Amino acid sequence: MWILGGASGEYFAVPETDFSFSRHFTIVALKEQIEFHFSQDSKSLDRAGALRAFHELKFFLNGGEVRAAYRSSDSPSGWVVNDWVKKGILLGFRLGELTDLSINDQFQFFDKSTYPLKRLSTDHQVRLAPGGSSIRDGAFVGRNVVIMPPAYINVGAFVDEGTMIDSHALVGSCAQIGKRVHISAAAQIGGVLEPVDAFPVIIEDDVLVCGNCGIYEGTIVKRRAVLGSGVILTGSTPVYDLAKSGVYRKKSDKPLVIPEGAVVVPGSRAIDSPFAKKHGLSVAAPVIIKYRDEGTDAATALEESLR
């Protein structure tokens, strides 16, 4: 078969495959190519071969067949990073040249030639409302996803079916968003491209991320969790569980993980130093106040009529 190779419009041959063994073989071979080209010095790089591998990677990313992270019961967090995919995305930036992607004289845009916008049609069954949203080529957006303007979905992101991305929301590079997630207005889902072995931010199925939240540094939010408005989750901020009397932190071998069904709100904790006590100072500390129940489900139900 043939696949389209980005902004320049070239087509590259890809071996005819099915979705079983031969498809797996094609992806394994692609991984080897990406690893090889990524390791090469820019002066000795086979540019044509590297571009061919990169465009093939984008083909599989666009179709959701290759992801920056995947589920695994063998991992303590339930997820494993596909570092070679992140290497391929970084390779694309090395290979790209600054090009004019302007619509007209009033709407001027300049970006890498390897990263045009994703091409969508009504066949994708994605509701992309008018008003300035952008999806970069190399991102997967599933059926029945709703995107309200302005929103941005970066390369390597995976947004599964039935999810809503609201106004002024960001889905960063390689972020993994599950089914029926609601990313509310002005929420920021951080991107993690480097280091290549670091976890991207992962939001599992049926999570509600309320407005003005920020989720960064490879945090994993397990299914059915609720993040109240203004919650900030980072690798350096512990999360305090009032319901179970626990504390969750990022560790050297494991990202910060928000448990399944947790309801998290912004909180604070006192600082013990004499100066802090004198001035009544505290620092932000996300707090799990309870776990999801029928009352929470009723309060967070998405309006199906909006879809």
N, C-alpha and C positions, 0 to 999 in steps of 0.2 A: 504494500500500500504506500501512499504518499502523504506526507504531512507538511503543513504550511510552516515556514521557518521565520516567523516574526515580521518586523516592520518592513524588511526589505522585500518580502513577498516571494522569496525562493521556496521551492519545494524540495524536500529531501526524501530519498527512498528509505523505507523501513520494511524489514522482512515481513511478509504476510504471516500472520499468526492467528491462533485462536486464543481463548481465555483460560486455557489450562496449562499444560506443561510448556508449550512453545512460547506462550506469553511470559511465563515465569523465566524462561531461558533468555528471552529478549531483555528483560529488566535486569537480570544478573549480568549479562554482557554489558548493558549500559552502565551499571554501577562500576564495572572494571574500567570502562572508558573514562568516566568522570574522574575516578580516583587517579588514573594515569595523567590526564591532562591537567588536573588541579595541582599535581606535584611538579609539573614542569616549570622551568624558568621562562619568563615572558619572552626572552630573546630566542629560545629554542622551541617554543610552543608551535605545534602544528595547528595553525589557526583554523584552517578549513575543517580538519578532523574534530577539533574542539567545538567549533560552532555546530557541527553536525550532531555531536553528542548532546550539547546543550539544548538545541531545539527539540531533540527527541525527548529529553527530560521534561521540557515544558509541555510537550504533547501529553505525557503521562500525568503530569501535575494537573493540567487542565481537566483531564478526565477523571481525576480522583483515584487513579490506579496506583500511583506512587505518592507517598506522604512523607512529611518531614519527621513524623513520629507515628508510632503504631501501638495498638493495645497488645499487652503481653502479660499473661498470668505469672510468668517467671520473674517479673520485675516487682520490687517492693511497692512501687508507685502505681503499677498497673500499665505503665507505658515505657517504651524504648525509643531512643532518638535514632533516626536515620541520618547519621552525620554526612554520608555521601551525598544526600539530597541537598543539604545546606552547602556543601562544597560546590555542587553543580550550580546553585544559585549565585554564589560568590564568583564562580568562574564566568558566569554571564555578565557580571559587572566589569570584569577584567576585559572581556571580549568586546563589549559594547563601545560605540563611539557616540559622542554628543551629537544629537541630530535635532532638526527642527520638526516638531510634532504639532505645530500651530494649526488651529482651525481656520483662523483668518487674522487680520491685523489687530483685531480687538481681543482675541483670545489666543495668546501666544504661549507655547509650551516647548521646553527644551529638555530632553532626557536621553538616556542611553538607547541606542538603536535596538538593543536586544530586549528592551522592556516596553513595548507598546501597550496600549490598553487591551484588555480581553475582549474578544469578539463574541457578542451575544446575539441571539435571535429569539423569537417567540418559542421556538422548539425547545429551548432550555427551560422554559416554564419558570423563569425568574422574574419577579416583579421589581423592576428598577424604575422608581418614580423619577420624573424629570427634576433637575435642579442642581446638578454639579457633582454627583457622586462619581467615583472612579474605582474600577477594578483592574488591577494590573494583570497582564498576561502571565500565566503560570500559577494562578489561584483557582481553586475548585469552589464552585458555588452550586449547591444542590437544588433540586426541584422545589418549587414553592417557597423559596427564600424571598423575603421582602426586604428591600433596601430603600430607606427614606433619605432624602437629600438634606445636607451634603454628608456623604459617608465615604470611607476609603477602605479598600481591602487590598492588602499588599501581596506581593509574590510569595508563593509557597504556602499561603493560608489555605485552610480547608474549612469550608462552612457547609455543614450538612443540611439536609432537607428540613423545610418547615421552620427555619430560624428567621428571626427578625433583627435586622441591623438598623437601628434608629438614627435620627438626625445627629450630625456632628460626632458620630461614633467612628472609632478606628479599630480595624482588625489588622494587627501588625504582621510582619514577615514570619511565615511558618507557624503562626498561631493555629491551633486546632479547635474548632467550634463544633459541638455536637448537634444532634437533632432537637428541634423545637426549643432552642435557646432564645431568650430575648435579651439582646444587647441594647439597653435603653439609651436615651439621648445623652450625648457627651461622654459616654463611657469609653475608656481607652484600654484596649487589649494589646499589651506590649508585644513587640517583635523581638525575637532572639535569633540572630544569624551567627554571631560569634560570641564565644568560641563555638566551633562547629559541633562539639560533643555536649553542649549545654541544652537543657530542656527548653523547648518553646513553651509559651503559655498554652495551657490546655483547659478548655471548658467542656465538660461532659454534657450528656443529654439532659434536657428539661431543666436547665439552670436559668434563674432569673438574675440578671445583672442590672441593678437599678441605675438611675441617672448619676453622672459624675463619678462613677467608680473608676479606679485605676488598678489594673492587674498586670504585674510586671515580673521579670526575672525568673521565668520558667515556672511560675505557680501553677498548680493543678487544682482545679475546682471540680470535685466529684459530682455525680449526677444528682439532680433535684435540689441542689443547694440554692440559697437565696442570699444575694449580697445587697444589703440595704444601701440607700443613696449615700454617696460620699465615702464608701469603704475603699481603702487603699491597701493592697496586698503586695509586698515585696519580699525578696529573699532575706532582708535584714530585720524585718518586723515580725516578732512573735505574735501568734493569735491565741487568745485566752478563751477557753471553753468553760463557761459558767455552768452549763448543763451537766458536764461530765468531769469537771474539775481537772482539766488537762491543759497543756500548753503545746502548741504546734509550731515547729521551727524548721527552717531549711537546714539540711545537714550536708556534709561534703559529698555524700553519695546519694542524696535524695532531695528533691525540691520541696518547697513548702506545699503541703497537701491539705485542702479544706475538705473535711469529711462529707460523705453523702448525706444530703438532706439538712445540712447545717444552715441556720439562719444567722447571718453575720451582720453586725451593725458597727458604726464607728464608736470607739471608746477612747479611754485614756488611762494611763497609769502614772502614779506619782514617782518623782525622782528623789532618791534618798540623800543626795549630797546636802550639806548644811546650807549652801547658797540656794539650792532649789527649794528646800523646805522653807527657808526664810521668805522666798518670793512666791511660794505656792505653785511651783512649776510642775508640769507633767508633760508626757509625750504621748503621741497618738498610739493607740493599741486596739486593733480590731477585736471584737468580742462576739463569741457565739452565745446568743442569749437563749436559744432553744433549738429543737430540731423540727423539721417540717411536719405539720399535722393537717387535719382536714380544714381547720380554720385558715391556715397559711395557704393551702391549695386554693381555697375560694378567693382569697385576697389577691393572689398572684396569677389567676387564670388569664390567659391571653384572650383577647376578643377575637373570636374566629371570624366575625363579620368583617373585620378589617382586612382579612386575607382574601 
